[in-house]
Each structure stands twice: as C-alpha cells, then as structure tokens.
C-alpha cells in the first residue's frame, strides 16, 4: 500500500523587513535602519497565513519604499524574510497581488524554514 503524507501550512510564522550591511559588524541598529521605523515585522498569527502577514507587512513598509531604495543603493542587504516551522510537505501560497507588491519594492523575498522538532 502506498501512503502519501502532507503536513500542511507552515506554523508559527513571521514576516519582517531585514536590513543589514555585510561589512558592518558593530554599527548601531539606528544607523543601519536610518529613516525606517525600529520594527517592521508581523509576528501575529493571521487566518490567511503567510499571505495575510505579508499584506500587513506591506502596509507598514510601502510608505518607506524610497528609504528602502536608498539603503539598497548604499550597499545594504534588504530583504523580506518569511520564517516558520515546517514538516514534510509543508507549504504556503501567495496571491498574485502580494507577489506584485513585493516585486514593486525590488527586494528579494526569502524563506527561512525551521525543521527542528516541535
């Protein structure tokens, strides 16, 4: 008998705008995020999963698109990070409007799954 197992969605997810400068080891956070609010992240669970979390994050960061572009031009690494716990077959999906809005910011969307036992 052949059995297929799919765990479902990522759990304990969070999304955030990550900003770092590769050659800076001791810069104060205020210098790295100059022009941006201190915390641009969504940790709360949403019924729509990662897609809804990204919608909330985009509402926070889109007003700062010029500042984000400036940081990129200055050599900072800027990305939108998705983190969460995963199992075999875990996935999340994004709607075309969320993908388009992320693409308009011209920063990568990166996924950072945790496969540790939960």
Secondary structure as GFF3:
##gff-version 3
##sequence-region A 1 118
A	DSSP	beta_strand	11	20	.	.	.	ID=ss1
A	DSSP	alpha_helix	29	32	.	.	.	ID=ss2
A	DSSP	beta_strand	41	42	.	.	.	ID=ss3
A	DSSP	alpha_helix	49	61	.	.	.	ID=ss4
A	DSSP	three_ten_helix	62	64	.	.	.	ID=ss5
A	DSSP	alpha_helix	65	73	.	.	.	ID=ss6
A	DSSP	beta_strand	77	85	.	.	.	ID=ss7
A	DSSP	alpha_helix	96	105	.	.	.	ID=ss8
A	DSSP	beta_strand	108	114	.	.	.	ID=ss9
###
